[in-house]
Amino acid sequence: MKCNICEVNESKYKCPKCRNIKYCSVACYQNHLSDDCTISNQDASVEMVKNEQLYPTEDTIPSEKLNLLCYDNRLRELVSDSYLQKLLEKIDNSTSPNEELEKAMIEPIFEEFARRCLEIVKDEN
């Protein structure tokens, strides 16, 4: 996909604030921030929590459990791997993330990452 800012280069990143705009470089990111990025991370987090409360499903994971992911040393080691980062980026930027997720699950490092995430957030009741 093309960069939403310059519309020339391939987009490599997604704005961490609004999560809507895809960009290719620091210059394009700074241009985006100065022009029209209005949703803050805090606003996005609040919105996610509201949606979690309004539309819970059997698969909804409470935010308290999701926060536990930040403190797991093995998970930190895994996400520091550049290959895993590329797989996650590919899923995140894909127009068909379910297909990319299925492809990623055959990769041992992604499988370990997914298993570790599930172990951390599983309900032990």
Sequence and secondary structure as in RCSB ss.txt:
>XXXX:A:sequence
MKCNICEVNESKYKCPKCRNIKYCSVACYQNHLSDDCTISNQDASVEMVKNEQLYPTEDTIPSEKLNLLCYDNRL
RELVSDSYLQKLLEKIDNSTSPNEELEKAMIEPIFEEFARRCLEIVKDEN
>XXXX:A:secstr
 B TTTSSSB  EE TTTS  EESSHHHHHHHHHHT    HHHHHHHHHHHHHHS  TT   HHHHHGGGG HHH
HHHHT HHHHHHHHHHHH SSHHHHHHHHTTSHHHHHHHHHHHHHH    
